Amino acid sequence: MDLAQALQELSVQAVGFLVLFAVLKRVAWRPLLSLLDERRRRIEDGFTQLASSKEELARLQADYGRRLSRIEDEARAKIQQAVLEGKRIAMEIQEDARAQGTALMHKSKEAVALELAKAKVTLRDDLVSMATEAIERILRGRLDAERDRRLVEEVLDELERGTPKP
């Protein structure tokens, strides 16, 4: 092959390439570019949605954090209120117990005073009875001063021992 033929073949191939390039540019290049542009737009929309989703998630997390904090504060306040109510009830119970104890002590003092009064009356009655008995013994016996004195001393000794003789 000679050079002229090679140049001719090369120029035919170049013209064919240019024709093919022009046809592809008109027929395939624009649809291909529009597909690439559409794909780029979808990817950008995805990134935009992802960013807005992240912002929404951050906003929701902050909102839930505030709500949780408020719930914890309310729980603390209710616990505090329950503790104060418990203390108030305990104070009421203590005051009631003190009042009941004071009332019981007054009743006990009254009962002791009544029993003491009864014991005094009984002791007085016993003393009267013993004195009467001593007088009877004195009157039954002879009227002797020494003997009368001994009888009174016996009665007094019996009184001190707490065992009177009938």
Buried (B, 14 or more C-beta within 10 A) or exposed (E): EEEEEEEEEEEEEEEEEEEEEEEEEEEEEEEEEEEEEEEEEEEEEEEEEEEEEEEEEEEEEEEEEEEEEEEEEEEEEEEEEEEEEEEEEEEEEEEEEEEEEEEEEEEEEEEEEEEEEEEEEEEEEEEEEBEEBBBEBBEEEEEEEEEBEEBBEEBEEBBEEEEBEE
